[in-house]
Amino acid sequence: MFSHEQLNAIDKVIKTHLIDSGVENVIYIDLAGNAITQQDNGNQTLDYMAFAALAAGNFAAVDAMAKLIGESEFSLLFHKGTKSSIHFSKVTEDTILISMFSKTISLGLVRLKVSEAVAKINAICGA
């Protein structure tokens, strides 16, 4: 699905646009719940495999809800917690970029950086 060069380029985008901006964890997954790549700030102990599977299920459930109300999809999801938040963004028809961040970084900055990262990942993948 991805060449070694594409994966390295995607990892670089995630590091420079998201991790270096203060995002704690980033997972790039397919809709089946498989982690394509993941990065963190070095302070995390997340079970990426379990999280990827749950995130794909969450995205699929919300996609079904969108169709029930007449939307073709919701391409962006956001969950806010007291300490951490999660931002989901559809990258391609079958991939999602998930960014986890603390309350020390603003949602606006995360949305901006994710948007830039998605554009670059799409360019890398030829989408």
C-alpha positions as CSV (number, residue, x, y, z in Angstrom):
1,M,0.0,0.0,0.0
2,F,2.8,2.5,0.9
3,S,6.4,2.4,-0.2
4,H,9.2,2.7,2.3
5,E,9.9,6.2,0.9
6,Q,6.3,7.3,1.3
7,L,6.2,6.0,4.9
8,N,9.4,7.9,5.7
9,A,8.0,11.1,4.2
10,I,4.7,10.7,6.1
11,D,6.6,10.2,9.3
12,K,8.5,13.4,8.6
13,V,5.3,15.3,8.0
14,I,3.8,14.0,11.3
15,K,6.9,14.9,13.3
16,T,7.4,18.4,11.8
17,H,3.8,19.5,11.7
18,L,2.2,17.8,14.7
19,I,4.7,16.3,17.2
20,D,7.0,19.4,17.0
21,S,3.9,21.6,17.5
22,G,3.0,20.0,20.8
23,V,0.7,17.1,19.8
24,E,1.4,14.2,22.1
25,N,0.5,11.2,20.0
26,V,-0.3,10.8,16.3
27,I,-1.6,7.6,14.7
28,Y,-2.2,7.2,10.9
29,I,-4.6,4.3,10.4
30,D,-6.7,2.6,7.7
31,L,-10.4,2.2,8.1
32,A,-9.9,-1.4,9.1
33,G,-8.1,-0.3,12.3
34,N,-4.6,-1.1,11.2
35,A,-1.9,1.4,12.3
36,I,0.1,2.5,9.2
37,T,2.5,4.6,11.4
38,Q,2.5,6.3,14.7
39,Q,4.6,8.8,16.6
40,D,4.6,10.3,20.0
41,N,6.5,12.9,22.0
42,G,8.5,10.3,24.0
43,N,6.3,10.6,27.1
44,Q,3.5,8.3,26.1
45,T,2.7,4.6,26.8
46,L,-0.4,4.2,24.6
47,D,-1.4,0.8,23.2
48,Y,-1.4,1.9,19.6
49,M,-2.9,-1.4,18.2
50,A,-5.9,-1.3,20.5
51,F,-6.4,2.4,20.0
52,A,-6.3,2.1,16.2
53,A,-8.9,-0.6,16.3
54,L,-11.2,1.3,18.6
55,A,-10.7,4.6,16.6
56,A,-11.7,2.8,13.3
57,G,-14.8,1.5,15.0
58,N,-15.6,5.0,16.3
59,F,-15.1,6.6,12.9
60,A,-17.3,3.9,11.3
61,A,-20.1,4.5,13.8
62,V,-20.1,8.2,13.2
63,D,-20.0,7.7,9.5
64,A,-23.2,5.6,9.8
65,M,-24.8,8.3,11.9
66,A,-23.9,10.9,9.2
67,K,-25.7,8.8,6.6
68,L,-28.7,8.5,8.8
69,I,-29.1,12.3,8.8
70,G,-28.4,12.7,5.1
71,E,-24.7,13.6,5.2
72,S,-22.3,11.7,3.0
73,E,-19.7,11.7,5.8
74,F,-18.2,13.6,8.7
75,S,-14.6,14.0,7.7
76,L,-13.5,15.4,11.0
77,L,-14.3,14.3,14.6
78,F,-13.2,15.8,17.9
79,H,-13.5,14.5,21.4
80,K,-12.6,16.8,24.3
81,G,-11.6,15.5,27.7
82,T,-10.6,17.2,30.9
83,K,-6.9,16.5,30.4
84,S,-6.6,15.2,26.8
85,S,-8.5,15.6,23.5
86,I,-8.5,13.6,20.3
87,H,-8.8,15.0,16.8
88,F,-9.7,12.6,13.9
89,S,-9.3,13.7,10.3
90,K,-10.0,11.7,7.2
91,V,-7.0,11.8,4.9
92,T,-8.0,9.6,2.0
93,E,-11.0,7.4,1.3
94,D,-9.6,4.7,3.5
95,T,-7.2,6.4,6.0
96,I,-7.6,8.6,9.1
97,L,-5.0,10.8,10.9
98,I,-5.6,10.8,14.7
99,S,-4.0,13.4,16.9
100,M,-4.0,13.4,20.7
101,F,-3.1,16.5,22.6
102,S,-3.3,18.0,26.1
103,K,-5.1,21.2,27.1
104,T,-1.8,23.1,26.8
105,I,-2.3,23.3,23.0
106,S,-5.3,25.0,21.4
107,L,-7.7,23.2,19.1
108,G,-7.3,25.9,16.5
109,L,-3.5,25.2,16.3
110,V,-4.2,21.5,16.1
111,R,-6.8,21.9,13.3
112,L,-4.3,24.2,11.4
113,K,-1.4,21.8,11.7
114,V,-3.6,18.7,10.9
115,S,-4.9,20.5,7.8
116,E,-1.4,21.2,6.6
117,A,-0.3,17.6,7.4
118,V,-3.3,16.1,5.6
119,A,-2.5,18.1,2.4
120,K,1.2,17.0,2.5
121,I,0.3,13.4,3.1
122,N,-2.2,13.5,0.2
123,A,0.6,14.9,-2.0
124,I,2.9,12.1,-0.8
125,C,0.3,9.4,-1.6
126,G,-0.6,11.0,-4.9
127,A,-4.2,11.7,-3.9
